[in-house]
Amino acid sequence: MFQAGKAATIAKEMVRYNLSVLGLGETRWTQSGEVKLPSGQSVIYSGHEEDGENHTEGVAIMMTKETRKALIAWEPISSRLITASFKTNNRRVTAHIIQCYAPTTDAVDDVSLNHLLGRVGARDFIILMGDFNAKIGGRNEGVMGKHGVGKMNENGEMFVETCVNNNLVIGGSVFPHTNHT
């Protein structure tokens, strides 16, 4: 999203697919903040703290005007982790979105991620999304559907363990995938 016009292109695609919230990884924006786009969507983002850093990494959550009205709070954790909390129709339940960018084994601080997951109330629900570079394979670990792809890698093992420890379901394994060979 660092290149001119990228945010507008993504915003158009968000409208095209009728999405209310979109998690973004490798945004390449520095520092953290919120931007309102001319199209009406808002973007909250977290990047490297220093402006002088290379424009690498970065995470963001893009949302519609309606979804922005439901935003309770958000927190930029690092250039690889951001979280946002939203009101739901049930006033006793909060929705928490955690966007990650972890394309390598040592990318996301597991302590930070597990701390965020541990802060969520028992009635609340979590959407954990992003680039984990995790291949979970076809084994069913109780948090997976029957449609895992490939052979489990180290990131996949860590991802499954995180999901098991936090009662999360891996949504990408619930539905069948087209076999692209």
N, C-alpha and C positions, 0 to 999 in steps of 0.2 A: 504494500500500500504506500510505500515511500515515493513511488513515481507519481507525477501529476496525473490526475484523472482516474487513478485506480479506485479511490474510495467511491467516486460517482458511479463507476462501472459496477462495483460490488453492490452498491445501493440499488441499482437498476435490477440486478439479478435477484436481489432479495425480494423486490416487489414482484418480479416475474414468477418466482417460486412461492409467493405468498407466505413468506417467513416473517415471524414477529421478532425473533432473536436469531442472531448469527454469530457464532464464535469464530474468531480469526487468529491464526498463528503466523509467525514470521512477518509481522506488519512492518518491521524495520523503523518504527517511530521511536524517538528518544523521549525520556522522561515519562510522566504520566499526566493524564488529564481527561477532559471531555470536550468533544467537538460536536456541534450541531451542523449537519450537512444541509446544503440548499434544498435537497429533496425532502427534508423533514426528519430523516433518521438521525439518531444520536449515536456517537461512538465513545465508549469509555476505553481507555488504553493504558498499558503499562509497558515501558521500555527501559533501556539503559538509563541510569540516573544522569550521566554526563552528556551534554550536547556534543562534545568532541568525540565521543565513542563512534566506532564504526556503526553504520546503520544496519545492525543485524538483530536477529531474534525479535522479541516484541509480541505481545498478545493484546487482543481487543475483543470487545463485545459490541456489535452493532444492533440497534433495536429501533422499532417503529416509534412514532410519537405516542401511541397508545401504551405500548410497553414501557416507555420511559416514564409515563405517569405512575406506573406501578412500582418503579424502582425505589427501594427503601434506602439502600446503602450499597456502596461498592468499595473495594480495597485493592489497590495495586500492590501485589506482593513482590514481584520481581519482573524481569524482562521475559520470564517464562511462565508466569502464573498471575492470574487476576480472578477475583471473585465478585459476584454481585448477588444481592438479595432482592426479591420481589414480593409484593403483596399478591395474594391469590383471592379467589372468590370466597374462600373460607377464611375468616379473619384470624383463626387460630393456627393456620398453616402458612408457612413462608416457603417460597421456592428459592433455592440457592443454585446459582450457576457458577461452575469453576471451569475456566478455560486454561488449558495447559499447552505448552509447546516443549516437547521433550524428544527430539529426534535422535538423541544419543543416550547411552546407558546412564551417564552421569549428569544429564541435563536438568532435571527437576529435583529440587531438594525434597526428598521424601518426608523429612520432618515437617517442612512447611505444608505440604499437601495433606499429610495425615493430621496435622494440627487443624487445618481448615475443615477437613471432613469430621473431625471430632467435635467441632463447635456447633454442628447442626443439631437442632432439637429433634426429639423422637417423632414428633408429628410432622415435621417439615420434610421436604423432599429435595433431592440433589440431582442435578444434571452435571456430570463430569464429562467434559468433552475436550478434544484437541488432538494434536499429533503426538502420539506416544511411541511411534515406531514399534508397536507391539504386534507380534504375530501370536495369536492364541491357540492356533491349531484346532483340531477336532475333538480333543478330550473335553468331556463335560465336567466342570469343576463345581457345579451347583449354582454358579453365577452366570453360566453361559447357556445359550440356546444350543441347538444341534447343528448350527451352520458356521462353525469356526473355520477359518481358511489357513492353509499352509501348515508348517511345522512350528511349534512354539519356540520363540527365541527368549533370550534373557529378559528383555523388556516385557515380553508377554507374560513371563512368570511373575515379574514384579507387579504388573498391571492386574493380573488375576488375583494375586495375594491381596493387593489393596482393595479390590472389589469384594473379596471374601470377607476381609476384616471389617468392612463398612456396609455390608448388606446391600451391595450395588449389583445390578444386572448389566451385563455387557450387551447393549442393544444391537450392535453390529453382528452379533452371532445368532440373533433370534430368527432372522429371515434368510432364505437362500440367496446366494450370490450367483451372478453369471460367471462361468468359468472362462477367464481370459488367459489363454496360454500363449 
